[in-house]
Amino acid sequence: MPRNKLSKNKKGSVIVSLLITNIVALILIGLEFGYYDFGPYFIGVVSFKHALKGFLRTEIILGDGFLILFNGYVIIWNLFLKNKEKSAENKRATKHTKHKK
């Protein structure tokens, strides 16, 4: 298989796994804070408006924070650190072949 087809498939799988991770994480964040924000509403301690306001605030702050930090990490790793790792491997491989000659 040509090298560029492999790299395209790998990039596609990174994007798909990143999307799945984002969706699952946002669902889990929503479930957890839905429980803590709407729990008092179901008991009758706070109003629905107050529970919804608290839920949306925590969902925006924690959900957006997660998306920015996690996706930023994945993008930086794929763009910069992965290339640095590959160049280090290439240097080791060329050094090893020079010693064989």
C-alpha positions as CSV (number, residue, x, y, z in Angstrom):
1,M,0.0,0.0,0.0
2,P,1.4,3.4,-0.8
3,R,2.6,5.5,2.0
4,N,0.2,8.4,1.5
5,K,-2.9,6.1,1.6
6,L,-1.7,4.8,5.0
7,S,-1.2,8.3,6.4
8,K,-4.7,9.4,5.1
9,N,-6.3,6.3,6.8
10,K,-4.4,7.0,10.0
11,K,-5.5,10.7,10.0
12,G,-9.1,9.6,9.4
13,S,-9.0,7.2,12.2
14,V,-7.5,9.8,14.5
15,I,-10.4,12.2,13.6
16,V,-13.0,9.5,14.1
17,S,-11.6,8.4,17.5
18,L,-11.3,12.1,18.5
19,L,-15.0,12.7,17.6
20,I,-16.1,9.6,19.5
21,T,-14.1,10.6,22.5
22,N,-15.5,14.1,22.5
23,I,-19.1,12.9,22.2
24,V,-18.7,10.3,25.0
25,A,-17.0,12.8,27.3
26,L,-19.6,15.5,26.8
27,I,-22.4,12.9,27.5
28,L,-20.7,11.8,30.7
29,I,-20.1,15.4,31.8
30,G,-23.8,16.1,31.0
31,L,-25.0,13.1,33.0
32,E,-22.9,13.8,36.0
33,F,-23.8,17.5,36.3
34,G,-27.4,16.9,35.3
35,Y,-27.6,14.6,38.3
36,Y,-26.1,17.3,40.6
37,D,-28.0,20.2,39.2
38,F,-31.4,18.6,38.6
39,G,-31.3,16.4,41.7
40,P,-32.3,19.3,44.0
41,Y,-35.0,20.3,41.6
42,F,-36.6,16.8,41.8
43,I,-36.5,16.9,45.5
44,G,-38.1,20.4,45.5
45,V,-35.3,22.4,46.9
46,V,-34.6,24.7,43.9
47,S,-36.7,25.9,40.9
48,F,-36.3,24.5,37.4
49,K,-35.0,27.8,36.2
50,H,-32.2,27.8,38.8
51,A,-31.4,24.1,38.1
52,L,-31.2,24.7,34.3
53,K,-29.1,27.8,34.8
54,G,-26.6,25.9,36.9
55,F,-26.5,23.0,34.5
56,L,-25.9,25.1,31.5
57,R,-23.2,27.1,33.3
58,T,-21.3,24.0,34.4
59,E,-21.8,22.3,31.0
60,I,-20.4,25.3,29.1
61,I,-17.5,25.8,31.5
62,L,-16.5,22.2,31.9
63,G,-17.5,20.9,28.5
64,D,-15.8,23.7,26.6
65,G,-12.8,23.5,28.9
66,F,-12.5,19.8,28.1
67,L,-12.9,20.3,24.4
68,I,-10.3,23.0,24.2
69,L,-7.7,21.3,26.4
70,F,-8.1,17.7,25.1
71,N,-8.4,18.6,21.4
72,G,-5.5,21.1,21.8
73,Y,-3.4,18.3,23.2
74,V,-4.3,15.9,20.5
75,I,-3.7,18.5,17.7
76,I,-0.3,19.5,19.2
77,W,0.7,15.9,19.7
78,N,-0.2,15.0,16.1
79,L,1.4,18.0,14.5
80,F,4.5,18.6,16.5
81,L,5.5,15.8,18.9
82,K,4.8,13.0,16.5
83,N,7.0,14.6,13.8
84,K,9.7,15.1,16.4
85,E,9.5,11.4,17.4
86,K,9.7,10.3,13.8
87,S,12.8,12.4,13.1
88,A,14.5,11.0,16.2
89,E,13.7,7.5,14.9
90,N,15.1,8.4,11.5
91,K,18.3,9.7,13.0
92,R,18.7,6.5,15.0
93,A,18.1,4.4,11.9
94,T,20.6,6.3,9.8
95,K,23.1,6.2,12.6
96,H,22.6,2.4,12.8
97,T,23.1,1.9,9.1
98,K,26.2,4.0,9.0
99,H,27.8,1.7,11.6
100,K,27.0,-1.4,9.6
101,K,29.0,-0.1,6.6
